[in-house]
Every structure is written in C-alpha cells, then in structure tokens.
Amino acid sequence: MSSVPSPVFRRAGVAWLALIALALAGAYWWWLIGRPVSLPDAPSARIACVSYAPFRQVGETPLDVNAYISPERIDEDLRALSKRFDCVRTYSQGQGLSAVPQIAERYGMKVLMGIWLGSDRTMNAQQVRLGIATANKYPQVLRGVIVGNEVLLRGELPSKELAGYLQQVRAAVDVPVTYADVWEFWLRHPELAGSVDYLTIHILPYWEDQPVSPERAVQHVATVYATVRQAFPGRTVMIGETGWPSAGRPRQAASASVVNEARYLREFLRYAATVSMPYNVIEAFDQPWKRAQEGTVGGYWGIFDAHARPKFAMQGAVTEEPRWWAGWLVGAAGAALFALVGSWRRRWCGARGWAALALAGVASGCALAWQFRQMLFACRDAWEWTVSLAACVLALLTALQLARWIAARLGSAPTAPPLRWLRLGWLFALAFYGLLLVVNGRYRDFPLGLFLLPCAGYALVGWLSDRKALSMPLLEERFLASLLPLLAAIVVLQESGLTPVAWLWLGLNLLLALPVLVDWWQVRRLQSQQA
C-alpha cells in the first residue's frame, strides 16, 4: 500500500519548485535578452532626414529660455550626422539653433527648419520673426519651414489663429511652408490645407490611441499615409515624424526595446524605398529632458544615444542587452550574500537550508539587477536615484529576512513569524503604486524587479506557515489585500489584456494579497466553527 505524502511535505515540495522556478526564470530572462535577434536588413544605412535637437547632455532642455547650444557643439553633431543623413529637421528658433542652416550647408545637408508655436503670443511673434529672417538668409539650404508642431494636439492655438501664422510666414519667405501634427488632426482640420504648400503628418504607431505592435507598425503607416493622401487629393504629404522607442513601458502590444526600434526603422526604410514619399524619422539623439513630460519612454527615440553612440546597425542581428552576463553575476552575488547573512544565528542544519538561501539569492539578485537596469533608463536626477536605491535596499533587506525564515522552515527548524508591519508596508506601497498606474499610468514604468522580492517572499511564507497557528490579519492588511487585485485587474483592462508586463503585475499583486485573504478566510471559518 502506497503512502500518502503529508500536507507539510506537499507544501515543502511546492515551495522548492517555486524557488527553483524563480531562480531559473531570472537567469533565463537575462540570457534571453542577450541573444542576437535576426531582423531584415535596411536597404541602406543612409536615411533621408532626421529630427535634430542638441539638448542631450545632463540638465539641458529647450524648456529653459536661457539655454544655449554653441555653434561648435552643433558643428560637431552635424558633421557626424552628415555621414548618415541627408537632412535634419529642427523645431524652434533661438537657443543657438539659428546656426543650424549655415552649419548644415557646410556639410552638404538640407534643413527642415522649425518655428515653435504655443499659447504665448509674444514668444510666437519672436519665433516667427527669427524664422523668417533665417529662412530669407539661407533659402538654398531649406527644404521647407515648419510653422508649428502639434499645436492642435496640445490645444494651444485654434486652427484659425494657426492659419494666420502660416499665411504670415508663407508671404514672407521663398521656400515651402507647412505645419506638422499627428495625422488625425489634419483630418479634423482640413481647412488648414489651404494655408500650406504641403502637409506634414506624424505617424507614431507606439503613441496611437490604439497602439500598434512593432510587427504591424509599418503596415499601419502605409495605411494611414494612403488615407491622408486620399483625403487631400493632389497634395504632397510628408511624414514629418515616425519612429520607435528603445526603452520605457509597453503600451498594449507596442513594446519599447532596442530590437523593436531596429525592426521598425529597418522595415520602414524598406517600405519608404518602394514609394515616392518624403519622410523624416524621429530622432537623431536620445533626449533625456523629455522624460519629465513623457516618462522613461520619452527620452529614448534616438537612433543614437545621448552620448552620440549608435544603438544598433542597419544590417545584421541586433542584441537587446550585450552585457546580459551582468545579470548572472548579480544573481551569483545574491546567492553568496544570502548564504552569508542567512547563516548568522541559524537554527537549522543540513543542505536544505543552504539550497533554499542560494535559490532565493539568485532570484533576488536577478530581479534587482533587472530593476537597476530599468533605473538606468528612468532615473533623471539625484532625488530619483536616492528614492529608487532606498526602495531596492528595503526590498533586499525584506527578501533576506524572508529567505532566512523560508530556509529555517524548509530545514525543519523552529521559526518565529516574520515582522507583520513590514508586510503591511509593502501592501501599502504596492497599492499606492497600483493606484498611480490606474489614474495616471500612461508614462509610468512597471517596477516588477523591485516588488518581486517581497511579493514572492511573502507568498512562500504564507504557503509554508503553520495552518494551526494562524492569526487574524490587521484590518489595514485586509483592506489593502482586497484592493490590490482590483487595481491590478484595472491595469490589465486598460492595456486591453495585450501587455504581458501588465499580467505579471497582476500576478505580483495576487502573490502579496492572497496569503492575507486566505488567512482572513480561514480564521473567520475557525471562529464560526468555534461559535
């Protein structure tokens, strides 16, 4: 007659499987992003035109009215860009940008010169005055003057007033004049077509109201371009912005990554080579200042990074993270740290406790390395670095405490329950961030690596805890545990169920919430039986 494993034995078996799965999953993720991905080659590494803004160094932003980029800096940039691009697009006057046409001519480049318009009429007048003067001084360099960029999208000017600025510039210069906005706003305001020499539309599949996956993005561009041309028969239509981000949060099926940016640009260039279509891609360099307005993803649309290094080639395989092995090193360091700290005043003996600590250390190290990689993209200043690092340290300390408890439990040693207030703190932190994702999550990242440590740790503690020695969770714990799955489910719905990261976020919330809810239910059941 076969023996039936005891409930304690079965729970321990499941816990071992969970620890092994977490360690392997972390190691596999780092290995996976280090694999070269085969992509179709671009027809050429040369690109017709690219958006250029020189504000890429620490602290630089065009929102600072006193910002100034020297001609020497612009000369250095355009000399490098001339090897890959025939033309650059600018967005405003002043701050040193008026030197772009003269320097571009030096390197045989053309310019799509921008005049910035907003709600400040005084600034608009200054921009128009400077733009007209520059256009009349360098007409041979300019392919066109773009008067206003996404003004209607931002709601800063009515179309009638915008048309007045367009007509003013058009009457004063001898080069084509246009206005640039998201393609939908041209369809909503067809009356503007009479005020421009050609239409300039932005098609950004990642930012669409219904985001488009990178695999379908170029087909989407082709469809939109055909739709706009049909709406304005006989008119020249230029794609003034198109591109893909290399880092940041996913939007439904649209995932930001180096591989996807390379995929999109290569496929778009293949498409552009088959049609007669003027275009400009966004953008030359990563723009760190945009992260303040658009979250992490806003700063990573460049073909080159902020240090002017190319992110990928236009031919051959592309690797998301060439230094993937760093994640394994941190995982190994995590195993050593957990074994060292976990052995202090240990009350267990044998290999099981050591193995549990090692597996927990590998999983925690890989997760924190993932979180640190995200912080490299997301953190903008010393304050954000301080807060993020403090959160990671707290997560590590929490994981160490929980790993010691789990090792003792699996090592058949007596264990004291983990600190209850610490679990309450993580419940609050997860609920707070989940609420932010629900009410204002468009530009927020998913900090999976940070929350994996306490969520997985408390789930294992709850699974291994003695069912006969349960205590009623605090009222605050019960409330937050009830709230977490609801908030996370809303995030999944907001992403239309298409974002794997949103599902992982839901999973983390369930890992932290379910042990509290189960304890609550079981204590209530025991109380009712005793009554």
N, C-alpha and C positions, 0 to 999 in steps of 0.2 A: 504494500500500500504506500503510495507516494505521499510525502509530507507536504503540507501547505505552508508557504512562507508566511511568517508573522507580518502584521501590518507595519511594525517598526522596520523589519528587514526590507519590505517593499518600498517604504518611504526612503530608506537609505539608498536603495538601488536607483530610484528615480533621481535623487539628489546627485548621485555620482554621474548619471547620464547628463544631467543638466550642466554640471561643472565641466565635463568633457566637451559638451556641445558649445558652451560659451567660449572656452579656450580655443577650440578648433575654428569656430566662426570668426573670432577676432583675427587669428593668424591667417585664415583663408581670405578675409577681406583685404588685408594688406597685400597678400600675394596677388590677388586678383587685379587690384588697381596698378600693379607693376607689370602686367602683361601687355606687350605690344598689340595694338588693335589694327587690323588691316582695314584701310579705307581706300576709296577710289582716289586716284591722283587728280590734282588740278591740272588743267591744260597748260598752265604756266604759273610760275611764281610771281609774275608781274600782274598788278591789279590796276584798273583804270583810275580810280580815285578813292581817297580815304579821308575820313574825318580827322582833323588835327586840332588838338588843344594841348598846349605845352605845360599845363598845370598838373604835373605828375610827381613833383617832389613833395616831401613831408611839409604839411602846412600850407601848401599852395592851393588857392581856389579862386576862380573867377568871380565868386560872390564877394570877395574883398575888393572894394572900389580902389584901394591903394595898391593892389597887386600889380607887378610889372615884370615882364619877362624880357630879358635883354636880347638885342639882335644877335649877339654871339650864341646864346642858347638856341634861338630859333634857327640860326645858320647851321649849327651842329645837328639839330633834328632833321631839317630839310635835306641836308647833304646825305644823311643816312637813308631817309625815306625815298629820295630820288632814285635809289637803286632798285626799289620795288614798286613804286607808284608813279603814275604819270601826272597826278593832280592831287591837290589837297583841298578839303573843304574846311572853312573856318566858320565861326558862329557869331562873332562880335567884333567891334572896333575898340580901339584903345588898349590899355594894359600891355602895350608892345606889339599887339597883333597887326597893327597897320603896316609893320615892316614885312609881313609875310609875302605880299606880291613881289616886291623888289628882290627879296632873297630867293623866292621860288624861280624867278626868271633866270637867276644866276645858274641854277641847276637844270634848266630846261623844263620846268614844271609849270602846269597851269593851276589856276586857283578858282574855286567856287567860294566867293567872298560873302561872308555873312554880316548882316546888320541885325543886332539884337533888339527886339521889341518886347515891352512888358506893360505893366499898368502905370509906370511912372512916365508921364508925358514929357517931362523935362529931360530925362535920360534918353527917351526915344528921339527927341529932337537932336540931341548931341550925337547919338549913334548915326542918325540919318545924315547929318552934316559931315561927320568924319567919313562915312561910307561913300558919299557922293564925291568927296574930294579925292579919296584913294582910287575910286573907280575911274575918275577922269585923268588921274595921273598915270595909271598903269592899265589902260584898256586892252593892250595887246596881250596881257598876261591872264586876264579874267575870262573864264568860260561863262560866267554869269554872276549876278548879285542876288543873294537870297535874303529877301527882306522879311524878317520874322521867322521864328522857328517854333512850331507847336503852340502858337499864341492862342489859337482857338481851343486846343486841347486843354490848356491851363485856364481858359476862361478869362484871360486878362484884357482882351480887347474885343469889341463887337466886330463883325465882319465888315460893316460899312466903314468904320474908322480904319481898320486894317487896309481896306482897299484904297483909302486916301493916302496912306503912307506908300503903298505900292505905286500909285499913279505919280506921286511926287518924285520918287526915285527914278521911275521909268522916264519921266520927262526930262530928267537932268543928266542922264548918262547915255552912253552909246553902246552899252553891252546888254545882253538879255537880262531881264528881271523876272524873278519867280518868288514864290512863297512855299515854305516846306511845312507839312503837317502829316499826321497819321492819315492813311488813305481814306478812312471813313469820314473824316472831316471835310475832305474835298467833295465827297458825295453829298454831305449835308449842306454844303455851301457852294453850290456850282456857280453862284453869281460872281465868285472871285476869279473865275477863269478869264473874264474879260479884262482883268487888271494885270495879267501876267503874260509874258511871252511863251512860257511853257510851265507845265505843272510839275511840282516836286512832291513825291509821296514817300512816306515812311512805311515800310513793311517789316515788322519785327515779330516773327512768329512766337517767340517766347513771351512777349508782352500782350499778345492778343487777349481780348476778353475771354475767349475760349482758346487757351494756349495750345499750340500745335507741337507735336513730338518732333524731334530732330529728323527722324526718318521720313516724315511727311512735310517737312518745312518748305523745301524748295518747290514742291508741287503747289503748296498753298501760295507761295509768292507768285508763281506763274498764273494761278487762277485769279488772284487779286489784281495783278497787273493787267490781265485781259479785261477784267471787269471795269477798271478805271478807264482804260482806253476806249471801251465800248460806250461808257457814259460821256466821254468827251471826244467824239469822232473828229479826226483831222488834227488833233492837238498832240504835240510832243509831250510825252510823260516820262519823267526821270525818277528812278528810285534814288531818293536822297539819303536814306539810311536803311541798311539791312545788316544783320549780323547775329551773333550768338554769344552769350556769356560763358566764361570758362570756370566760374565759381559762384557759389551762392545757393540759396534754397531752390528746390524744384517747384514748378507750378504745374499741377496736374501731370500730364505726360511729358512736359517740357523740362528736361533735367539739364542744369548748368554744369559743364565739365569741359576740360581741355579737349577730350576726344570729341565731344559733340560740337564744340566750336570749330575744330578742324574739319569734321564731317560736313557741317553746314557750309562753311566757306568754300571748301573744295567742290561740293555739289552745286553751290550757287554759281561759281565761276564756270563750271561745265555748262550749266544752263545758259548763263549770260553769253557764252561763246557761240551759242546756236541761234540767238535772236539779235535783232538790231535794237539795242536798249541801252541808253545812257544810265550809269549807276554809280553809286558811291557807297562804300562799306563803312560801318562803324566798328571800331575806330582804330587809329594808329597805336596809341599807347593807353594802357590802363590808367584810369583816373581815380585815385584814392579819395578825392574830395566828394565824389558822387555817392559814396557810401552813407553820408549823412542824410541824403534825400531818398535814396532808393535801397538802403540796406546793403548787405555784402555784395549782392549781385551787381549793383550799380557801378562798382569800381572795376569790373573785370570783363569789359567788352573789347579790350585791345588785342590787336594781333601781336603786339609787343607788350611786355610787362612794363611796370613803372620805371624799371632800370634799363629800358630800351633793348631787352633781350627777347628774341623771338620765342614764342611759346611752343611752336610746332613748325614742321616743314610742310610744304605743299605737296610733297611726294613721299611715299613710303608709309610705314606703320607709325602709329602715334601711341605714346605711353602716357597714361594719366599721371602717374607718380613714379619718376625714375628712382627716387630714394625710398622705395617701398620697404626695403630691408630695415629701415629705421624703426618701423612699427614692430618688427620681430625683436629687435634689440631692446626696445622698451618693454615688450612683453616678457623677455627673459629677465630684465632687471626687476620687473614686477614680481616674478616668481622668487627671485633671490630676496627681495625686500620683505615679502610676505612670510617667507620661511624664517628670516632673521627676526622680525618683530613677533611673528606668531609663536616662536619658540620661547619667548620670555614668559616665565612663570607658567609654563604649560602644565596641564593636568592630564595629559594623555600620553600614550607611548605607542610605538609601532609605526608602520609605514603609512597607514591610512590618513592620519592627521597631516603628515608631511605632504602626501599627494594632494589632499584637499587644498592645503595652503598654496602649493605650487600651481595648481589649476586655477584657483581664484586669482593668484598673482598674474598669471599670463593673461587671463581675460581682462583684468583691471588695467594692466599695462597697455594692452592693445586698444582698449576703449579710451583711455586717457590720451594716448598718442593720437587717436582719431580726433578727439576733442581739441587737442593742441594744434593739429593741422588746420582745423576749422578756425581756430582763433587767429592763426597767422593771416588768414584772409579777412577775418571780420573785425578784429580789434583796431580801432582808429587812433587811440591815444593812451596815455599812461593810466587814466582812470579806468578805461575799459579793460586794459590788461590787468590792473590790480584786482578788479572785481572778478574777472574770469579766472585768474590764477587762484584767488582765495576760494572760489567755488570748487575748483579742481582739488585743492588741498583738502577741503572739507569732505569732498566725495571720497578721496583716497583714505582719509582717516576713518570715515564711516565703513568703507569696504574692509579695512584692516580689522576693525572691531568685529564686524560680522563674520569675516573669514576665520578669526580665532574661535568664535562661537561654533561655526559650522565644523571646523576641524576637530574641536573637542567633542562635538556631538557625534560625528562620524567615527571618532576614535574611542567612542564608548566611555567618555569621561563625564563627570558631573559638570553641569553648565548653569551659570546664572543668566537670567534673561537679559537681552540687550537693553540699552537705555531707551525708555519709551519716548522721552521728549525729543530724542534725535529723529525717531521715525515721524513724529508729529511735525518737526521742522521740514523734513523732506516732503511730506504730504502737502504742507503749505506751499513750499517752493514750486512743486510740480503743478499744483492747482493755479498758483499765481501766473506762472508762465503759460499754462494752458489757456487761461483767460485772455492773456495778451494775444495769443495766436488766434483766438476766436474773434475778438473785437478789432484787432489791428495787426493781422498776421501777414499782410501782403509782402512786407520786407523783412520778416523775422526768420532767422535760421532755426533748424531743429537741433537742439543740443543733445543728441542721442548719447554721445560718448560720456557726457557728464552724468546724466541721470541713469545710465545703465547700471552703474555701480550700486547705488542704494536700492534701485528697483529690483534688480536681480537678487541682491543680497537679502533684502527683507522678504522676498518671495520664498527663498530657500529656508530662511529662519522660520517663517510661518509654516512651511511644509514639514519641517523636521521637529517642530515644537511638540511638547507632550500634550496630547488632546485632553488629558485628565486634569491638567493644571492651568486651564485657560482662565483669563481674567477679562472682564468687560472692557473693550476699548473705550478710550475717552470720548466724550460727546463730540469734541472737535475732530477727533480722528474719524469718527463715524460719518460726520458731515462731509469732511474733505474726501474721504474714500468713496462716498456716494456721488460726489461732484466730478471726480476725476474721469471716470469712463464717459460721462455725458459730454464734458468739454472735448475730450479726445475724439469722440464719435462725430461731433460737430465739425472738427477739423478735417476728418476723413470725408465728410459730406461736402465741405467747402472745396475740397480737392477732387470732387466727383469720383472718389474711390480710385483714382488713377495714379496716385503718388505712393510708391512703396514706402517712402520715408514716413508718410502720414500713418500708414498701417503699423509701422514699427513704433511710432509714437503712441498709438493706441495700445499696443502690446505692453509698452513700459508702464503706462498708466494702470493697466489691468494687473500687472505684476505687483505694483505697490498697493493697489486698492483691494484686491481680492482677499489677501490674508486678513485684513481688518474686517471686511464684510463677512467673511466666513466665521471668524471668531465671534463677531457680534451675533450672528445667527445661531451658532452652536451654544453660546452662553444663554441666549434667550430660550432656546429649546430646553436646556437643562433646568433653567429656572421654572419654566412652565411644567416640566415633569415633576419637579420637587413640590410645586404648589399643588 
